[in-house]
Amino acid sequence: MPAEPDPVRAEGPPVVNDGEDMEAKLLVLDPAGEGKNGELPATWRPLATRRRIIWCRLPVDGALGQADDLLGDTETGDPQIDVVAAGEAAEAALRLAERHPGAASHVLLIDPVPDESSELADRVRATGTAVKVLPHSTGEPYNRVPPPLPLGHPDVVAGIAKILEDV
């Protein structure tokens, strides 16, 4: 069962946008609700120089609906959209991609919960969307962060940047 949303994280805008309008898009489903101040986490700002980032703050009402609208409005020839999700938002990201086949080029998951989403991931892959699991917390002492690794963690940003360079 998902934890009760933090009322402090539920404040602020449901979506934070940054980056160039004409560039490929990165749709981020953030279960922690970072970006309450209306700005991307600092570690993500370099990515905004190459991509339009739409950061959906899931603790805020309406954020997931806006993500659904973005993927649903995608047409052939539109700039590429990649979806990123962490922890419990992984299933929502896969369901969005499944609901809108071909709209997302990649679904990139960080510490996905539940792990048994592999059948859903296989269905999404069958539509032509690549599904990848990115750097994640192992719970080992050198990570210093228990799972799920926060989206603002530098290892997460580096993993996403590496995948995007390879496409």
Helices and strands as residue ranges (DSSP letters): E 15-18, E 25-30, G 42-49, E 52-57, H 63-72, E 81-86, H 89-99, E 106-110, G 115-117, H 118-126, E 130-133, H 154-165
